Amino acid sequence: MLQYPNVLFMSDTVAQVKLTMPQAVRNKAIQKPNFKCPDLIIFEPRWGNAGLFIELKAESPYKKNGELKSNEHLQGQFDTMQLLSIKGYICEFAWTFDMAKKMIDEYLN
């Protein structure tokens, strides 16, 4: 985020790390049940929104007809994103670097 040096953000890297059993137990104990934290969180109010949350995917989470693919984890992420949207956050899926960059640029500019 060199382009936006004053913007606070974080990335959920725990999802990519292999935790030991005690670490996994602790991590689960301090997390809200069924909350699927988006991968990238930008803590910057803009345009009446509280912040920007982006869930990064390797490929589109949608079928060709525009429906969400049938997957329990994906549905949980979608449900979390809907709850966050109700609370005033912009929440989107991105599955390419260019897509995520465009979302960030449009939100922050």
C-alpha positions in Angstrom: 0.0 0.0 0.0 2.8 2.3 -0.9 0.4 4.3 -2.9 -1.7 5.1 0.2 0.8 5.5 3.0 -1.6 7.0 5.5 -4.3 4.4 5.1 -4.6 1.8 7.9 -5.2 -1.8 6.6 -4.6 -5.4 7.6 -4.6 -8.7 5.8 -5.8 -12.0 7.3 -2.7 -14.1 7.0 -3.7 -16.7 9.6 -5.8 -18.5 7.1 -2.6 -19.3 5.1 -0.5 -20.4 8.1 -0.4 -24.0 9.4 -1.0 -23.6 13.1 0.0 -26.0 15.8 -2.9 -27.7 17.7 -2.6 -25.3 20.7 -2.4 -22.3 18.4 -5.5 -23.5 16.4 -7.5 -24.0 19.7 -6.5 -20.5 20.9 -7.3 -19.0 17.6 -10.7 -20.6 17.5 -11.5 -19.6 21.1 -10.9 -15.9 20.3 -12.9 -15.8 17.1 -16.6 -15.1 16.8 -18.3 -18.4 15.7 -19.2 -18.5 12.0 -17.5 -15.2 11.3 -15.4 -15.5 8.1 -13.0 -12.5 8.3 -12.4 -11.1 4.8 -8.8 -11.3 3.6 -8.1 -7.5 3.2 -9.5 -4.9 5.5 -9.1 -1.1 4.8 -9.9 1.0 7.8 -10.7 4.2 6.0 -14.2 5.8 6.0 -15.1 7.0 2.5 -18.3 8.2 0.8 -20.5 7.3 3.8 -19.0 3.8 4.2 -17.1 2.7 7.3 -14.3 0.8 5.3 -13.6 -1.6 2.5 -13.4 -5.4 3.0 -12.1 -7.6 0.1 -12.3 -11.4 0.1 -9.5 -12.6 -2.2 -10.2 -15.8 -4.3 -8.1 -17.7 -6.8 -11.1 -17.8 -9.2 -14.5 -16.3 -9.5 -16.9 -17.4 -6.6 -19.8 -17.1 -9.0 -21.3 -19.5 -11.6 -21.7 -18.3 -15.2 -25.3 -17.3 -14.4 -24.1 -15.0 -11.6 -25.2 -17.1 -8.7 -22.8 -17.9 -5.9 -21.1 -21.3 -6.3 -22.4 -24.0 -4.0 -19.8 -24.3 -1.2 -20.4 -24.1 2.5 -17.2 -22.0 3.3 -18.0 -19.7 0.4 -21.5 -19.2 1.6 -20.2 -18.4 5.1 -17.9 -15.8 3.6 -20.8 -14.3 1.6 -23.1 -14.3 4.7 -20.4 -12.4 6.7 -19.9 -9.9 3.9 -23.7 -9.3 3.8 -23.7 -8.6 7.6 -20.7 -6.2 7.2 -22.5 -4.4 4.4 -25.5 -3.8 6.6 -23.1 -2.2 9.1 -21.8 0.2 6.5 -18.8 -1.5 5.0 -18.2 -2.1 1.3 -17.6 -5.9 0.9 -16.5 -7.5 -2.4 -15.0 -10.6 -3.8 -11.9 -10.2 -6.0 -10.2 -13.0 -7.9 -7.5 -11.1 -9.9 -4.9 -8.6 -8.8 -6.2 -6.0 -11.2 -9.8 -6.4 -9.8 -8.6 -5.8 -6.2 -6.4 -2.9 -7.2 -9.3 -1.2 -9.1 -11.6 -1.7 -6.0 -9.0 -0.1 -3.7 -8.3 2.8 -6.1 -11.9 3.6 -6.7 -12.7 3.4 -3.0 -9.8 5.6 -1.9 -9.8 8.2 -4.7 
